Amino acid sequence: MLGLGAAGLVAAPYLQRGLEAFLGSAADKDPTGLTGLLPNGGGFRYYSVTASVPRKDADTYRLTVDGLVDRPTTYTLDALRKLPQTRMVRDVQCVTGWRVPHTPFEGVRLSDLLDAAGVRPGAGAVRFTCFDGAYSESLTLEQARRADVLVALRMRDEEIGHAHGGPVRLYVAPMYFYKSAKWLSGISVTSEVQPGYWEERGYDVDAWVGRSNGRDDSPTV
């Protein structure tokens, strides 16, 4: 019994990721969104606001940085990989209630991309758009410059897969996960915050875990 218990502990992470991969693949082909209701044993849920999302790879992916900047830039996936990378391990908290603890993310600090672009006077916010063609998000410039906000290329020590918003997604560690826009394609510096997809539908613009949306979750750590 002890041996079976130990084997179960070793196998559990692989079984969980296998289940997540299956649900992610199913969700990608499910225009109804009903796969998001399936039990997932404490792992990630899969959400998309469109019926389907195109896939991008190293040959086709592009990330633009524009708006109120001196040096608008377009990055390929390889170019992003060559920039200094930051790794952090934090809890992921969804506003719907589920949490995945101690999740590693790795990528480029958003502040580094903003500095490289040269933010102009009068800028006050950053807007994010996605290659699903529908989703968007925003942060204040002060929030965007936090050290725990990443343009993430890796998650759980592997490249971010399509179902998790890859090849590149936003990761805003201290906020509810809807702020961490998947399938990131555009970063635009603006004068003020523009409400994102869910904010236009009633969610809080400032989404600090435990301090917004009427929830009392513990802050992510």
C-alpha positions, 0 to 999 in steps of 0.5 A, a space after each residue: 500500500 505504501 508503494 502504491 501511495 508513493 507511485 501515485 504521488 509520483 504519477 499525479 502531476 503527469 496524470 493531471 497534465 495529461 487531463 489538462 491536455 485532453 481538456 484543452 484539446 477538447 475545448 479548442 474544438 468546442 464552440 459551446 464552451 461546455 468543456 469548461 464545466 468538466 471536472 479537472 481535479 484542481 488544475 487549469 480550466 480552459 476559456 476562450 471568448 471565441 469559437 476558435 483561435 488560430 495557432 501561431 508558431 515561431 514562423 508566424 507569431 508576431 508581437 507589436 509594441 506601439 502607441 505612445 512610444 518613440 520606437 514602435 517595435 515588432 518582435 518575433 518569437 525568437 527575438 523575445 526568447 533572446 531577451 533577458 528572461 525572468 522566472 517566478 513561481 506564484 499561485 494562479 487564482 481565477 475569479 471563478 474560484 479555482 486556484 493552481 498553487 506554485 505555478 512557474 512562469 518565465 518570460 520578459 518583464 513587460 517593463 523591459 519592453 516598455 523601456 526599449 520602446 521609449 514611453 512618451 510623456 502623457 502615457 498612463 496605461 497599456 492596452 493588450 490585444 490578442 490574436 483570437 481577434 476578440 480579447 483585450 485587457 489593460 493595466 495602468 502604466 504603474 501596474 504594467 511596470 511592476 516586476 511581477 508582470 511578464 510577457 510569458 513564454 514558458 509555463 510550468 518549465 515548458 513552452 506555453 502551449 496553445 490551450 494555455 494561450 501560447 506561444 506568448 501570453 501576458 502574466 499579471 501575477 498579483 491579479 485575477 487570471 483574467 488579466 493575464 491575457 492569452 494569445 498575446 499579439 499587441 501591446 499599445 501604450 495609451 493615455 488612459 485605461 481602456 476597459 478590457 473584454 471582461 471589464 466591459 461585462 462587469 468585471 473590475 478593472 483593477 483585479 487584485 486577488 482578494 481585493 476586487 470583484 467582491 471576493 475574499 481570496 487570499 492574495 497570490 504568493 
